[in-house]
Amino acid sequence: MATVDVQAQMEGRLDQAGLLQYLDKSESRFLDLADDFFVELVARDSTKLSEFNRVADTLRSENPKVKTLVRAHWDIENVGEPIPAFDIPGTGSPRLAVRYPVDLRSGQGAQTVWIEVTTLATMAFRHYAVDERAAVTEFVTEQLSKGGASYWDPQRHKLLEINGSLAEYIASRQSKAAKQ
């Protein structure tokens, strides 16, 4: 069996299930890993993920050499105003950070995630004259662009943090881009 065969089987099954129109072909991948095949299916609508998983599980049960990952493509709709951060799962005490609500959309699905920016990160952004909201937007965009095993699932992990070190990295990238 070749990668093209796995791809044809998967796309055929998605078509039969009425899901092929929701497949983001530019982000989905079908890879031959010597003895195994890796299939990353990216749905344009997060409300269809359970159906995509069902199709992937069926193919995987028929061919144990096929490893699958199903995720959604998300777009940023809005980055809201920051609010004070609190240690919710612990003591509920205030943290030295703020949280930005970020509204995401994937087809008919919507999700709000929170990006916590520590005080050290805010200080780094100010030092390098980086707009904090723009940095949050860039950070979320980058996280959403990652595929494969390192992808971020906003439905499972609703909180990410930008600490001082990460802020320095973001600021250096923006500074480098501005010089070019």
C-alpha positions as CSV (number, residue, x, y, z in Angstrom):
1,M,0.0,0.0,0.0
2,A,1.3,3.5,-0.9
3,T,0.5,6.9,0.6
4,V,-1.7,7.8,-2.4
5,D,-3.8,4.7,-1.7
6,V,-4.2,5.7,1.9
7,Q,-5.2,9.2,0.8
8,A,-7.6,7.9,-1.8
9,Q,-9.2,5.6,0.8
10,M,-9.5,8.3,3.4
11,E,-10.9,10.9,1.0
12,G,-13.3,8.4,-0.4
13,R,-14.7,7.6,3.0
14,L,-14.9,11.3,3.9
15,D,-16.8,11.8,0.6
16,Q,-19.2,9.0,1.4
17,A,-19.8,10.5,4.9
18,G,-20.5,14.0,3.3
19,L,-17.4,15.4,5.0
20,L,-15.0,15.9,2.0
21,Q,-16.2,19.5,1.6
22,Y,-15.0,20.2,5.2
23,L,-11.5,18.8,4.7
24,D,-8.8,21.5,4.5
25,K,-6.6,19.8,1.8
26,S,-3.9,22.4,2.1
27,E,-3.2,21.6,5.8
28,S,-4.0,17.9,5.8
29,R,-1.1,15.5,5.3
30,F,-0.6,11.9,4.2
31,L,2.9,10.7,5.0
32,D,4.7,7.4,4.5
33,L,6.8,6.7,7.6
34,A,8.7,3.6,6.3
35,D,6.5,0.9,8.0
36,D,3.6,3.1,9.0
37,F,1.4,5.9,7.5
38,F,0.6,9.1,9.2
39,V,-2.6,10.9,8.3
40,E,-3.4,14.4,9.6
41,L,-6.9,15.4,8.8
42,V,-7.7,19.1,9.2
43,A,-11.4,20.0,9.3
44,R,-12.6,23.5,8.3
45,D,-15.4,23.2,10.8
46,S,-14.8,22.1,14.4
47,T,-18.4,20.9,14.8
48,K,-17.5,18.0,12.4
49,L,-14.5,16.7,14.4
50,S,-16.4,13.8,15.9
51,E,-17.5,12.7,12.4
52,F,-14.0,13.0,11.1
53,N,-12.7,11.0,14.1
54,R,-15.3,8.2,13.4
55,V,-14.1,7.9,9.7
56,A,-10.4,8.0,10.8
57,D,-11.1,5.3,13.5
58,T,-12.7,3.1,10.9
59,L,-9.8,3.3,8.5
60,R,-7.3,2.8,11.4
61,S,-9.2,-0.3,12.7
62,E,-8.9,-1.9,9.2
63,N,-5.3,-1.0,8.8
64,P,-3.2,-0.8,12.1
65,K,-0.3,0.7,10.1
66,V,-2.3,3.9,9.7
67,K,-1.8,6.5,12.5
68,T,-4.2,9.4,12.5
69,L,-4.5,12.8,14.0
70,V,-7.7,14.9,13.5
71,R,-7.8,18.6,14.3
72,A,-9.7,21.7,13.2
73,H,-8.5,24.8,11.4
74,W,-9.2,27.8,13.6
75,D,-9.2,31.5,12.8
76,I,-8.9,34.4,15.2
77,E,-12.1,36.5,15.3
78,N,-11.1,38.9,18.1
79,V,-8.6,39.7,20.8
80,G,-10.4,41.3,23.7
81,E,-9.3,43.7,26.4
82,P,-7.0,42.2,29.1
83,I,-8.3,41.5,32.6
84,P,-6.4,40.7,35.8
85,A,-5.3,37.1,36.2
86,F,-6.2,35.0,39.2
87,D,-5.0,31.6,40.4
88,I,-8.4,30.0,39.8
89,P,-7.5,26.3,40.4
90,G,-5.4,27.1,43.5
91,T,-6.1,29.8,46.0
92,G,-7.9,32.3,43.8
93,S,-5.3,34.9,44.6
94,P,-4.2,37.5,42.1
95,R,-1.3,36.7,39.8
96,L,1.3,39.1,38.4
97,A,-0.3,38.8,34.9
98,V,-3.2,39.8,32.7
99,R,-5.4,37.5,30.6
100,Y,-6.5,38.3,27.1
101,P,-9.7,36.6,25.8
102,V,-9.2,35.4,22.3
103,D,-12.3,34.4,20.3
104,L,-11.7,31.7,17.7
105,R,-13.9,30.4,14.9
106,S,-13.8,27.1,13.0
107,G,-16.7,26.9,10.6
108,Q,-19.8,26.8,12.8
109,G,-17.8,26.2,15.9
110,A,-16.6,28.9,18.2
111,Q,-14.2,28.9,21.2
112,T,-12.8,31.4,23.6
113,V,-9.3,30.8,24.9
114,W,-7.2,32.9,27.3
115,I,-3.7,34.1,26.8
116,E,-2.0,35.0,30.1
117,V,0.7,37.6,29.7
118,T,3.0,37.8,32.8
119,T,4.2,41.1,34.2
120,L,7.8,40.2,33.0
121,A,6.4,39.7,29.5
122,T,4.6,43.1,29.6
123,M,7.8,44.7,30.8
124,A,9.7,43.1,27.8
125,F,7.1,44.3,25.3
126,R,7.3,47.8,26.7
127,H,11.1,47.8,26.6
128,Y,11.1,46.8,22.9
129,A,8.1,49.0,22.1
130,V,6.0,46.0,21.0
131,D,2.2,46.3,21.0
132,E,1.1,43.7,23.5
133,R,-2.2,42.9,21.8
134,A,-0.5,42.5,18.4
135,A,2.0,40.1,20.2
136,V,-0.8,38.1,21.6
137,T,-2.4,37.9,18.1
138,E,0.9,36.8,16.6
139,F,1.5,34.2,19.3
140,V,-2.0,32.6,18.9
141,T,-1.6,32.6,15.1
142,E,1.7,30.8,15.4
143,Q,0.2,28.2,17.9
144,L,-2.7,27.6,15.5
145,S,-0.4,27.1,12.5
146,K,1.4,24.2,14.1
147,G,0.4,20.8,12.8
148,G,1.4,17.2,13.6
149,A,2.0,16.0,17.1
150,S,2.8,19.5,18.3
151,Y,-0.5,21.0,17.4
152,W,-2.5,23.0,20.0
153,D,-6.1,22.0,20.5
154,P,-8.0,25.1,21.7
155,Q,-10.9,23.0,22.8
156,R,-8.8,21.0,25.3
157,H,-6.3,23.6,26.3
158,K,-8.0,27.0,26.9
159,L,-5.1,28.8,28.6
160,L,-1.7,29.6,27.2
161,E,1.0,31.8,28.8
162,I,3.4,34.3,27.4
163,N,6.2,34.6,30.0
164,G,9.2,36.9,30.0
165,S,11.5,34.7,27.9
166,L,8.8,34.1,25.3
167,A,8.1,37.8,25.1
168,E,11.8,38.5,24.4
169,Y,11.6,36.0,21.6
170,I,8.5,37.5,20.1
171,A,10.0,41.0,20.4
172,S,13.2,39.9,18.7
173,R,11.2,38.4,15.8
174,Q,9.2,41.6,15.4
175,S,12.3,43.7,15.6
176,K,14.0,41.5,12.9
177,A,11.0,41.7,10.7
178,A,10.8,45.5,11.0
179,K,14.5,45.8,9.9
180,Q,13.9,43.8,6.7
